[in-house]
Amino acid sequence: MKRLSLTAWIFIGMAAGVLLGVAVPGFAKQLSPVSNVFLRLIRSIIAPLIFSTLVVGIAGGGDMKRMGRIGGKALLYFEIVTTLALFLGLAAVNLVRPGIGIPIQRTAAEAALPASQTTFASVLEHIFPSSIMDAMARNDALQIVVFAFLFGAACAAIGAKAQPVIDFCGSLAEVMFRYTTYVMYLAPLGVGAAIAVTVGSKGLGVLFGLGTLILTMYVSSFLCVLLVLAPALPLLRIPAARFWRAVREPFLIGFSTASSEAALPLALENMERFGVPKHIVGFVIPAGYSFNLVGSALYLSLASVFVAQAAGKNLGIGDQLLMMLTLMLTSKGVAGVPRAALVILAGTLATFNLPMEGVAVLLGVDAVLDMARTGINVLGNCLASAVVARWEGFKVG
């Protein structure tokens, strides 16, 4: 038993969570503190790890022109894959039409759902922190990246005088990687508790109530990996088997907890071990948490048209393309936490005069849908770091 890998223990934890949720749902629902403790420990890693690795990567390289080039390549790749994911979801929902035959009824839940709309201007303003302490307290990965980028550039410009700061950040990064190792010992327990709470609260019936939609999402997710993400592996000569070994544990943690944040520390550590340079992995993966949410983009296009179908509203190709353009911009603001995509979906439905109660219908199965989209988000961001590294001429794997 001691020879089992962390991946195997996570699978065991997931299976145990399902069994507990089915056999003793009352007890399973009481396990939320266990999963919450694990997630809290994970979140305690994020801010110091992102800050230290990015500062060391930028200041150690000392080449701002190179970092600007890396940022441009990363954003170009992000836009390509998220746009492809949006249109894949659009094609799937029009082909399968899972919303047909599911009537949307007025419900009081509509008033309780967040209806704020994310705009390009609000996302642009949100990028820049007013206080780094506040950004770290909220674990706002993008704001921490921006601050660390400028801080590292300042260290590089000062030169030798900044060396003590750079050395401190290097030591901090090593400490946080070891801290991550310790926290990961709790991963099977935390993951099992999260699954148990979901199954115990919702029951296995959550898998069948809107079965066509769930099946469409999971098949589309598989096709997204196969058609949108995987082609980059042979194209850039990234070894597929070694890449999967590097990403399987972050993927499983993201999938089972439905939180990209929970997978971030291990994703950073494993991709650096995979051969992605520290300055690339420290920039690309955290930035991808706002700009490269492939799974969320896939879900949002599928869910928005699903609601239109359920409401009996026939959207023409022009309306659907306009909706995709809206989602292309607003999906950049989705946070890496559970259910965040529902806020973006609510804003999109309001924009296109679709019934908000459609979000209430989706809430019943969102726990299952969120697992798929979060797993794809984590996988896509890990791949993005490897793609940019190969694009820069580094050997990975």
C-alpha angles and dihedrals in degrees: 000000000000090000094061113115124237088254091057091048090050090053089049090050092050092050092047090050092054092048092049091047092053100038102039108013093166092058092040092058089057092061095078092103089060094054091041092054090052092049091048091053090049092050090051088065099051105075100044092041096051093044097048098043094047095046091050092046095050099037092042092054095039092196112120092175089060092049090050089052091049091050092051093049092047093051092048091051091045092054094048097051097040091050091050090049091051092053092044089056090047092052093047096050092047092048099046098028095202093177095066111109096015106111117209113220129194111263138177089236089078092072091053096052120097110254100178113133123226113222132189090248093053092048091049092051092045092058093072119068122225089196127016090206090056091047091051092046089054093040089233097175096192095052090047089051092052093048093045091048092055092040091052091047090053090050090050091050094050093050121187095012089064094050094100089055092048091048090050091051090049091053091045091054092052091048092050092050089054090045087053090054090055094048091049089064085073094049098098090050094046093045093047091050092049092052092045092053092050095048093040093051100039101025126217087285087080086074093058107035093080096013097153092055093047092048091048091052094049095045089047089050090053091048090048091057091044100043106024107030108023098058089070091065099067092029092060096028095246109161105244099203094050091044091054091050088054096048104034096088096047088044093053093046091050092045096048098042096036087224125115088195091063091058097043102089094048091043091055092047097045096046090051088052088048088063104264107140116251095243091053099044091044091054107032102047098048091043089049089060087075103025106030107048097143095167093048091050090051092049096046094054091046095045097046094054090041089060091048090052092048090050091051093242113143109215115201122221090261092054091047093050090049089050090052090051090051092049091046088063103033096045088067088074098056111125121225094247132100117284094005091126089063090068091055091045091051091053092049093050090051091050092054096039094246119150113273090212086076087077089055089054090051092048089073093065100022093106089063094041092047091058091059097046093045093050090052091047091055093045092048094051093049090050091048091059091051092046093052091046091053090044087056090052100255122139114236133186 
